[in-house]
Amino acid sequence: MTLGDCLPILTALEAQKTLIEITKIIEYQKGSSKNERPTAKNQLEQARKEYQKLNKAILENDTPTLLLNYGCLKNANNRLNQLAFFLNHIEWKDV
């Protein structure tokens, strides 16, 4: 089995979960209730950490980590692009 033979890991449920997380963080940026702010802030920090770990694994060609967490390189690259887009969007909103 090669890296290109794997099935996509991001299911509709995972995609929906990601959208919910993004929505919560955008609500935080707009000034949602104070009770929700720590959760959104933690999710933003988790996204930053995942981006850094994934970027490092791709740069170092850490195939076992990529296969274990993402199934194949294509899924890892897709997730990296999602995180980059999300983090750039949040930074742009902060300005």
N, C-alpha and C positions, 0 to 999 in steps of 0.2 A: 504494500500500500504506500503510495506516495502522498506528499502533502496536498497535491491537487485533486486526489481522489476522495477527499473527505466531504461530508455533507455539511451544509450551512448550520451553524449552531444557533444563530440568532433566530429564535422562533417568534411568532406573532406575540406571544405572551411577554417575552423579553423585550421586544420592541415597544410594546405598550408600557411596560414598566419604565423603560428609559424615557418615554414621552412624559409619563407622570412625574418622574424626577425632574425633568427639564421644566415642566409647568410649575412645580413647587418652587424651584429656584428663581424662575422669572417672577412669580408672585412675591417672593422675598425681595427681589430687586425693586418691585413696585411699591413695597411697603406694606406687606401683608401683616396679619396680627403678630404681636410679639411672641406668642406661644409657638408659632411655626418657624420663626427665624433660626433658632439653633439647629433644627433638623435640616433646613435648607443649607445652612452654612456648612454643616457636617457633610452633606451630600456633595457640595461643591469641592470640599477638601478631598473627599474620596475620589472624585473624578480626576482631580489633579494628580493624586498619588497613583491611580491606575494608569493614567497617561504616561507618567514618568517611568513606571515599571515596565509597561508595554513597549515604550520607545527604547528603553535600555535593552530589553530582550531581543527586539528586532535588530538593533545596531550590533549586538554581540552575537547574533545568529544563534540564540539559545533555543534550539528546536524543541527539546523536551518540554520546556516551560510553555512555549507557544502551543504545542500540540495538546498538552494537558489542560490549559486554560481556555483555548480558543478553537481547537480542533484542526486548524490548518492556517497556513500563512495568509490566505485570502481573508479569512474571518478576522485574523489579528489586525491586518491592514485596515479592514472596514471599521473595526472597533476603534482603532487609533484615529482614523479620520472622523468618526462620530464624536469622539472625545475632543479632538482639536477644534472641530466646528463649534461644539457646545461651549468650550472654554473661551474661545475667541468671541463668541456671541455675548457671553456674560461680561467679558472685559470691555467690549464695545459699548454695552449698555451702561457700564459704570462711568464712562467718560461724560 
